[in-house]
Amino acid sequence: MKTKFLMFPMRSLMMTLLSIFALALTTACEDKDDDAADAKTITQIVVDGTDFTLLEAAVIRAGLADALSTGSLTVFAPTDAAFRAAGFADVNAINNTPVATLQAVLQYHVIGSKINAAAIQVGDNQATKMLSNVDAFITKNAAGVSINGATVTQADVSASNGVIHVINAVILPPSVNIVGLASANANLSYLVAAVTRAGSGVVNALTAAGPLTVFAPTNAAFQAAGFPTIASIEAADPATLANILTYHVVAARAFSTNLTNGAELTTAQGGKAKVTIAAGAVSVLGKGNGANASNVSIANLLATNGVVHVIDRVLLP
């Protein structure tokens, strides 16, 4: 009986030790796999990624492959669809873009330190210095993380030299103020004419430091509102134009990811405009527009003093 009593715990002990050894071996293998995954640099992850072919071409064209393989970095990586939406149809379009332009754009997607999504504070438009030495604006709210209105669709892709956050839009560094941005867009020439006709008060307001948000009606929107030509705008009453134009301005920086469904925006004119968001599409309803909301056709154009959203209907106070 004594021998049997001693044999039972010995067998149990051996089984336990074998189980512990097997678990340790499995854990070691998993750790090795994790290390192998993290061993890829940011550049290697981009090259290997099936949805980063245009980003890869841009990195190579800009001569930044080595730079994105060293240091400790955070990269906001646009997908192929994001590049195409920004006007880069294919690799050929990337390769026809000046190197200096691509360098400026790509460096504006990089922070010179590693920042995981969990380390980003909750809040709107947190100014963050990018590798290009220009601020971008990061928002973290209930909907997730965004930068300059571009949404992070996949966060925390780990690399040996930092982390990648995948985004759904290419973000462009600002180079001109709101008036300059509108002046460079042929589809906003009626708006520029209206701002000029409205007088120095409106011009000065839209070129001030800001930050501002401007809902910018297209030429077609002005034509539908009763201004068939630029000449008709130049003949309009400046005070009337100023009243309408300031109704399109909000005295804050508001990217699409800062707007909430049902929110009422207080405009520089003093009136309110209501925001509606449905299936990702943003519209704004002016008090004088009845039930005819204005749809945002192009969102999140960044200027040095704010952000512009292009709309398809003039807002009426």
C-alpha positions as CSV (number, residue, x, y, z in Angstrom):
1,M,0.0,0.0,0.0
2,K,2.9,2.3,0.8
3,T,4.5,1.8,-2.6
4,K,1.2,2.5,-4.4
5,F,0.7,5.6,-2.4
6,L,4.2,7.0,-3.5
7,M,3.7,6.0,-7.2
8,F,0.5,7.9,-7.7
9,P,1.8,11.4,-6.9
10,M,5.0,10.7,-8.9
11,R,3.0,9.9,-12.0
12,S,0.9,13.0,-11.5
13,L,4.0,15.2,-11.0
14,M,5.5,13.9,-14.3
15,M,2.3,14.7,-16.2
16,T,2.2,18.2,-14.7
17,L,5.8,18.8,-15.7
18,L,5.2,17.6,-19.2
19,S,2.2,19.9,-19.5
20,I,4.2,22.9,-18.2
21,F,7.0,22.1,-20.7
22,A,4.5,21.9,-23.6
23,L,2.9,25.2,-22.6
24,A,6.3,26.9,-22.3
25,L,7.3,25.5,-25.8
26,T,4.0,26.8,-27.3
27,T,4.4,30.2,-25.7
28,A,8.0,30.5,-26.9
29,C,6.8,29.6,-30.5
30,E,4.1,32.3,-30.3
31,D,6.5,34.9,-29.0
32,K,8.9,34.0,-31.8
33,D,6.1,34.5,-34.4
34,D,5.2,37.8,-32.8
35,D,8.8,38.9,-33.0
36,A,8.9,37.8,-36.6
37,A,5.9,40.0,-37.4
38,D,7.4,43.0,-35.6
39,A,10.7,42.5,-37.4
40,K,9.3,44.1,-40.5
41,T,10.1,47.7,-40.9
42,I,7.4,50.2,-41.9
43,T,8.8,50.2,-45.5
44,Q,8.6,46.4,-45.7
45,I,5.0,46.4,-44.4
46,V,4.1,48.9,-47.1
47,V,5.9,46.9,-49.8
48,D,4.2,43.7,-48.7
49,G,0.8,45.2,-48.3
50,T,-1.7,44.4,-51.1
51,D,-3.6,47.7,-50.5
52,F,-0.5,50.0,-50.5
53,T,0.7,49.7,-54.1
54,L,0.3,53.5,-54.7
55,L,1.8,54.4,-51.3
56,E,4.8,52.1,-52.1
57,A,5.2,53.8,-55.5
58,A,5.1,57.2,-53.8
59,V,7.6,56.2,-51.1
60,I,10.0,54.9,-53.8
61,R,9.5,58.0,-56.1
62,A,10.1,60.3,-53.1
63,G,13.3,58.5,-52.1
64,L,11.9,57.8,-48.5
65,A,12.2,54.0,-48.4
66,D,15.3,54.1,-46.2
67,A,13.9,56.9,-44.0
68,L,10.8,54.8,-43.2
69,S,12.9,51.9,-42.2
70,T,14.8,53.5,-39.3
71,G,14.0,55.5,-36.2
72,S,10.8,55.4,-34.3
73,L,7.8,56.6,-36.3
74,T,4.1,56.7,-36.6
75,V,2.8,56.6,-40.2
76,F,-0.8,57.4,-41.3
77,A,-0.9,55.2,-44.4
78,P,-3.5,56.0,-47.1
79,T,-4.9,53.0,-49.0
80,D,-4.9,52.7,-52.8
81,A,-8.5,53.9,-52.9
82,A,-7.5,56.9,-50.9
83,F,-4.8,57.8,-53.4
84,R,-7.2,57.4,-56.3
85,A,-9.7,59.6,-54.6
86,A,-7.0,62.3,-54.2
87,G,-6.4,62.2,-58.0
88,F,-3.6,59.7,-58.3
89,A,-5.2,57.2,-60.6
90,D,-2.3,54.7,-60.9
91,V,1.5,54.3,-60.4
92,N,2.1,56.3,-63.6
93,A,0.4,59.3,-62.0
94,I,2.6,58.9,-58.9
95,N,5.7,58.8,-61.1
96,N,4.7,61.9,-63.0
97,T,4.4,63.9,-59.7
98,P,7.4,66.0,-58.8
99,V,9.6,64.4,-56.2
100,A,9.5,67.5,-53.9
101,T,5.6,67.4,-53.9
102,L,5.5,63.7,-53.0
103,Q,8.1,64.2,-50.2
104,A,6.1,67.1,-48.7
105,V,2.9,65.0,-48.9
106,L,4.4,61.8,-47.5
107,Q,6.2,63.6,-44.6
108,Y,2.9,65.2,-43.7
109,H,1.7,61.6,-42.9
110,V,4.5,60.8,-40.5
111,I,5.1,61.6,-36.8
112,G,8.7,61.4,-35.6
113,S,7.8,59.1,-32.7
114,K,5.7,55.9,-32.1
115,I,2.2,56.7,-31.0
116,N,-0.3,53.8,-30.6
117,A,-4.1,54.6,-30.8
118,A,-4.5,54.0,-27.1
119,A,-2.0,56.8,-26.3
120,I,-4.0,59.4,-28.3
121,Q,-6.1,61.6,-25.9
122,V,-9.8,62.0,-26.5
123,G,-10.5,65.4,-28.0
124,D,-11.0,67.3,-31.2
125,N,-8.2,68.7,-33.5
126,Q,-5.2,68.1,-31.3
127,A,-2.4,70.0,-33.2
128,T,0.4,67.5,-33.9
129,K,3.7,68.4,-35.5
130,M,4.4,66.1,-38.5
131,L,7.7,65.1,-40.0
132,S,7.3,68.0,-42.5
133,N,7.2,70.4,-39.5
134,V,3.6,71.4,-40.3
135,D,0.7,70.7,-37.9
136,A,-1.9,68.1,-38.6
137,F,-5.0,67.8,-36.4
138,I,-5.9,64.5,-34.7
139,T,-9.3,63.8,-33.3
140,K,-10.3,60.9,-31.0
141,N,-13.9,60.5,-30.2
142,A,-16.6,57.8,-29.9
143,A,-16.3,57.2,-33.7
144,G,-12.5,56.5,-33.4
145,V,-9.4,58.3,-34.5
146,S,-9.0,60.6,-37.4
147,I,-6.5,63.0,-38.8
148,N,-7.5,66.1,-40.7
149,G,-10.9,64.4,-41.2
150,A,-9.3,61.2,-42.6
151,T,-10.6,58.2,-40.6
152,V,-8.3,55.6,-39.2
153,T,-9.7,52.3,-40.6
154,Q,-7.1,50.0,-39.0
155,A,-5.0,51.1,-36.1
156,D,-1.8,49.8,-34.5
157,V,-0.1,47.8,-37.3
158,S,3.1,47.1,-35.5
159,A,6.5,47.5,-37.2
160,S,10.1,47.1,-35.9
161,N,10.6,50.9,-36.1
162,G,7.1,52.1,-35.2
163,V,3.5,51.8,-35.9
164,I,1.1,52.3,-38.9
165,H,-2.4,53.6,-38.8
166,V,-4.3,52.9,-42.1
167,I,-6.4,55.9,-43.2
168,N,-9.1,56.3,-45.9
169,A,-7.9,59.6,-47.4
170,V,-4.7,61.3,-48.4
171,I,-4.1,64.4,-46.2
172,L,-2.4,67.4,-47.8
173,P,-0.4,70.1,-46.0
174,P,-1.9,73.5,-46.2
175,S,-0.1,76.2,-48.2
176,V,-2.6,79.0,-48.6
177,N,-5.4,80.6,-46.6
178,I,-9.1,80.0,-47.3
179,V,-9.4,82.8,-49.9
180,G,-6.2,81.5,-51.6
181,L,-7.6,77.9,-51.6
182,A,-10.9,79.1,-53.2
183,S,-9.0,81.2,-55.7
184,A,-7.0,78.2,-56.9
185,N,-10.2,76.2,-57.6
186,A,-11.9,77.0,-60.9
187,N,-15.2,75.6,-59.5
188,L,-15.3,78.3,-56.8
189,S,-14.7,81.4,-58.9
190,Y,-18.2,82.7,-58.2
191,L,-17.5,82.4,-54.5
192,V,-14.3,84.4,-54.9
193,A,-16.2,87.0,-56.9
194,A,-18.8,87.2,-54.1
195,V,-16.2,87.6,-51.4
196,T,-14.5,90.4,-53.4
197,R,-17.8,92.2,-54.0
198,A,-18.9,91.9,-50.4
199,G,-16.0,94.1,-49.4
200,S,-12.9,94.2,-47.2
201,G,-14.8,93.1,-44.0
202,V,-15.5,89.7,-45.5
203,V,-12.1,89.4,-47.2
204,N,-10.3,90.3,-44.0
205,A,-12.4,87.8,-42.0
206,L,-11.6,84.9,-44.4
207,T,-7.8,85.8,-44.5
208,A,-7.5,86.2,-40.7
209,A,-5.7,83.7,-38.5
210,G,-8.8,81.8,-37.7
211,P,-9.4,78.9,-37.3
212,L,-12.5,79.0,-39.4
213,T,-14.7,76.5,-41.2
214,V,-16.2,77.6,-44.5
215,F,-19.0,75.8,-46.4
216,A,-18.1,76.9,-50.0
217,P,-20.8,76.8,-52.6
218,T,-19.8,75.8,-56.2
219,N,-20.4,77.9,-59.2
220,A,-23.4,75.8,-60.1
221,A,-24.8,76.5,-56.6
222,F,-24.5,80.2,-57.1
223,Q,-26.2,79.9,-60.5
224,A,-29.1,78.0,-59.0
225,A,-29.4,80.7,-56.3
226,G,-30.0,83.4,-58.9
227,F,-26.6,84.5,-59.9
228,P,-26.3,83.3,-63.5
229,T,-23.0,85.0,-64.2
230,I,-20.0,86.5,-62.3
231,A,-21.2,89.9,-63.7
232,S,-24.5,89.4,-61.8
233,I,-22.5,88.9,-58.6
234,E,-20.4,92.0,-59.3
235,A,-23.7,94.0,-59.6
236,A,-25.2,92.6,-56.4
237,D,-25.6,94.6,-53.2
238,P,-22.4,94.1,-51.1
239,A,-24.3,94.1,-47.8
240,T,-26.6,91.3,-49.1
241,L,-23.7,89.3,-50.2
242,A,-21.9,89.8,-46.9
243,N,-24.9,88.6,-45.0
244,I,-25.1,85.4,-47.1
245,L,-21.4,84.7,-47.1
246,T,-20.9,85.1,-43.4
247,Y,-23.7,82.6,-42.9
248,H,-21.4,80.0,-44.6
249,V,-18.6,80.6,-42.0
250,V,-18.1,79.0,-38.5
251,A,-15.5,80.4,-36.1
252,A,-13.9,77.1,-35.4
253,R,-12.0,74.3,-37.2
254,A,-14.5,71.6,-38.0
255,F,-13.5,68.6,-40.1
256,S,-16.2,66.2,-41.1
257,T,-15.2,63.9,-38.2
258,N,-15.9,66.7,-35.8
259,L,-19.5,67.2,-36.9
260,T,-22.3,65.3,-35.4
261,N,-25.8,64.4,-36.7
262,G,-28.4,67.0,-35.6
263,A,-25.9,69.6,-34.4
264,E,-26.7,73.2,-34.9
265,L,-23.7,75.4,-36.0
266,T,-23.5,79.0,-35.0
267,T,-22.4,81.0,-38.0
268,A,-20.4,84.2,-38.2
269,Q,-23.6,85.9,-39.5
270,G,-25.2,85.0,-36.1
271,G,-27.8,82.5,-37.4
272,K,-27.9,78.7,-37.0
273,A,-27.4,76.0,-39.6
274,K,-28.3,72.3,-39.0
275,V,-26.0,69.4,-39.8
276,T,-27.3,66.0,-40.9
277,I,-25.0,62.9,-41.3
278,A,-26.5,59.8,-43.0
279,A,-24.5,56.9,-44.2
280,G,-21.3,58.9,-43.9
281,A,-22.6,61.8,-46.1
282,V,-22.8,65.3,-44.6
283,S,-25.4,67.9,-45.4
284,V,-26.1,71.3,-44.0
285,L,-29.5,73.0,-43.9
286,G,-29.9,76.8,-43.8
287,K,-32.8,78.4,-42.1
288,G,-33.9,80.0,-45.3
289,N,-33.6,76.9,-47.5
290,G,-36.8,75.2,-46.4
291,A,-36.3,71.4,-46.6
292,N,-33.5,71.7,-49.3
293,A,-30.3,70.8,-47.5
294,S,-26.9,71.5,-49.1
295,N,-24.7,68.4,-49.6
296,V,-21.0,68.4,-48.9
297,S,-19.4,67.2,-52.1
298,I,-15.8,67.6,-51.1
299,A,-14.9,67.6,-47.5
300,N,-11.8,68.6,-45.4
301,L,-9.8,70.9,-47.7
302,L,-7.2,72.3,-45.3
303,A,-6.1,75.9,-45.4
304,T,-3.6,77.6,-43.2
305,N,-6.4,79.3,-41.3
306,G,-9.1,76.7,-41.3
307,V,-11.0,74.1,-43.3
308,V,-13.2,74.2,-46.4
309,H,-16.1,71.9,-47.3
310,V,-17.4,72.3,-50.8
311,I,-21.3,72.3,-51.0
312,D,-23.8,72.1,-53.8
313,R,-26.3,74.7,-52.6
314,V,-26.0,78.3,-51.3
315,L,-27.1,78.5,-47.7
316,L,-29.7,81.1,-47.0
317,P,-30.1,82.7,-43.5
